[in-house]
Structures are given as structure tokens and as C-alpha cells.
Amino acid sequence: MARRRFLDRTHRRREQSAEKGQGFNPAGMIRLAGFGAALVIGLAVYVGFHRQDETIYEGRWGVLERLIQPLFLGFTALDLIVLCLVGLVAWRIWQRMARRG
């Protein structure tokens, strides 16, 4: 009898989360992270192979040098951009968890 009540509660929770449409989808997040990593790797390979005879600081890619120059307490612009993006993702996850709770 207890097992039956447990299964009923489980099915009700699944139906409620399906109705809300806000279920946490780890597979989707993993796919998104993989796609982002593939883009970054693809860009690095393009820059590395296509521009073999010149350094990255020459030509139109010279703008990227500003990202690795120290700005504040040894942090580069690239570090600050990554920290902001990670903070934004963490804040969104925290907000979503707070709404459910």
C-alpha cells in the first residue's frame, strides 16, 4: 500500500512539472556547453591554421590583444568577461531555484 502511495505522488509530481514546462533539463545544458566548446575550439583552429605566417596580433585579429592586457589587479579583460558570464549563469540558476522553493 505504501508503494502505491509513493508511485501516485511520483506520478503527480511528474505531471505537475510537465504542466509547468520549467523542468530542469541537464541534457540540454550539456548539449549547449558542448556546442559552445565546439565553437571556441573551431575558432582557435581557424586562427591557428589560417593565419600561420603571422602572429595573432597582426591584421584584424590584433584587437584581441586588448583582451589579454592586465587591467585591474592583474586581471585581464578576458578574465573579467568570463567571471561575469559565470556569475550571470549562477545567478539565473539561483533565481530559478528560488522561484520553485
C-alpha positions as CSV (number, residue, x, y, z in Angstrom):
1,M,0.0,0.0,0.0
2,A,2.8,2.4,0.8
3,R,4.5,1.7,-2.5
4,R,1.2,2.6,-4.3
5,R,1.0,5.9,-2.5
6,F,4.7,6.6,-3.3
7,L,4.1,5.9,-7.0
8,D,1.0,8.1,-7.0
9,R,2.9,11.0,-5.5
10,T,5.7,10.5,-8.0
11,H,3.3,10.5,-11.0
12,R,1.6,13.6,-9.7
13,R,4.9,15.4,-9.3
14,R,5.9,14.5,-12.8
15,E,2.6,15.7,-14.2
16,Q,2.9,19.0,-12.4
17,S,6.4,19.6,-13.6
18,A,5.4,18.7,-17.1
19,E,2.5,21.1,-17.0
20,K,4.7,23.9,-15.8
21,G,7.1,23.3,-18.6
22,Q,10.0,24.5,-16.4
23,G,11.7,21.2,-15.7
24,F,15.4,21.2,-15.3
25,N,16.9,19.6,-18.4
26,P,20.6,18.6,-17.8
27,A,20.9,17.0,-21.2
28,G,20.0,20.3,-22.8
29,M,22.6,22.2,-20.7
30,I,25.3,19.6,-21.6
31,R,24.5,19.9,-25.3
32,L,24.7,23.7,-25.0
33,A,28.0,23.5,-23.3
34,G,29.3,21.1,-25.9
35,F,28.2,23.4,-28.7
36,G,29.9,26.4,-27.0
37,A,33.1,24.4,-26.6
38,A,33.0,23.3,-30.2
39,L,32.6,27.0,-31.3
40,V,35.6,28.1,-29.2
41,I,37.8,25.2,-30.5
42,G,36.7,25.8,-34.1
43,L,37.7,29.5,-33.8
44,A,41.0,28.6,-32.3
45,V,41.7,26.1,-35.0
46,Y,40.8,28.6,-37.7
47,V,43.0,31.3,-36.2
48,G,45.9,28.8,-35.7
49,F,45.8,27.2,-39.2
50,H,44.6,30.0,-41.4
51,R,47.0,32.6,-40.0
52,Q,50.2,30.5,-39.9
53,D,52.6,33.1,-41.2
54,E,51.6,36.0,-39.0
55,T,51.1,36.4,-35.3
56,I,47.7,36.9,-33.9
57,Y,48.5,40.5,-33.0
58,E,48.8,41.5,-36.7
59,G,45.9,42.1,-39.0
60,R,42.3,42.2,-38.0
61,W,42.9,39.8,-35.0
62,G,45.1,42.5,-33.3
63,V,42.0,43.7,-31.4
64,L,42.2,40.5,-29.4
65,E,45.4,41.6,-27.8
66,R,43.4,44.0,-25.6
67,L,41.7,41.1,-24.0
68,I,44.9,39.7,-22.5
69,Q,46.4,43.0,-21.3
70,P,46.2,43.4,-17.4
71,L,43.6,45.9,-16.4
72,F,42.9,45.8,-12.7
73,L,44.9,43.9,-10.1
74,G,46.4,41.7,-12.7
75,F,43.0,40.6,-14.1
76,T,42.7,40.8,-17.9
77,A,39.5,41.7,-19.7
78,L,39.1,38.1,-20.7
79,D,39.2,37.1,-17.1
80,L,36.6,39.7,-16.2
81,I,34.3,38.7,-19.1
82,V,34.4,35.0,-18.0
83,L,33.7,35.9,-14.4
84,C,30.7,38.0,-15.4
85,L,29.3,35.2,-17.6
86,V,29.8,32.6,-14.9
87,G,28.2,34.9,-12.4
88,L,25.3,35.5,-14.7
89,V,24.7,31.8,-15.1
90,A,25.0,31.1,-11.4
91,W,22.5,34.0,-10.7
92,R,20.0,32.6,-13.2
93,I,20.2,29.2,-11.7
94,W,19.8,30.6,-8.2
95,Q,16.8,32.7,-9.3
96,R,15.1,29.6,-10.9
97,M,15.7,27.6,-7.7
98,A,14.3,30.4,-5.5
99,R,11.1,30.5,-7.5
100,R,10.5,26.8,-7.0
101,G,11.3,26.8,-3.4
